[in-house]
Amino acid sequence: MPLSEHEQRLLDQIERALYAEDPKFASTVRGGRLRRPSRRRRIQGIALFVVGVAALVMGLVFQWFPGGFPVVSVIGFLMMFAGAVLAITATGGKKGEAAAGEGDAKGAPAGDKEKSRFTTKMEERFRKRFEQE
C-alpha cells in the first residue's frame, strides 16, 4: 500500500533530519545490503550441522555421561548450532562490499550488472530528490 502524501512528506523530513544529524550513520544504513552466503560456506555449515547431529545422537546412544552430564551430546548440539549459523550468514568484510560495488567488472554475471545499474539509478534519483528539497 503506497504512502499518502502527508506520510511521504513526513518520511522525507525524517530522512533529511537523519542526514543532517549523522551523515555517516545515514550512509551506512543506506549502503547496507543483505548478501547470501557463498556456496562453499553453506556446504561447510551443512557438513558441520550433520557432524553435530551425529555427535548428539552418539552421545545419547552410547550414554557416555562423565559426571552425569552428557558432554558429547552438548558438544554435538553446539556444533549443530555453529553449522546452522555458518550456513545462513554471510561475511560482511570489505571484500564483499568491493565486489558488490564493481558491477561493471568483466567477471561479473549479467544479473549483477543489471542489479548494479538499477541500484545506481535509484540512488541517483534519491540524491536528486534530496538535493531539490
Long-range contacts (C-beta under 8 A, 24 or more apart in sequence): 12-133, 15-130, 16-130, 16-133, 19-130, 31-97, 33-100, 34-90, 35-90, 35-92, 35-96, 35-100, 36-90, 37-86, 37-87, 37-88, 37-89, 37-90, 37-91, 38-90, 41-86, 41-87, 41-90, 41-91, 42-87, 44-83, 44-86, 44-87, 45-83, 45-84, 45-85, 45-86, 45-87, 45-88, 46-83, 46-87, 47-83, 48-79, 48-80, 48-82, 48-83, 48-86, 49-79, 49-80, 49-83, 49-84, 49-87, 50-83, 51-76, 51-79, 51-83, 52-76, 52-77, 52-78, 52-79, 52-80, 52-81, 52-82, 52-83, 53-80, 55-79, 56-80
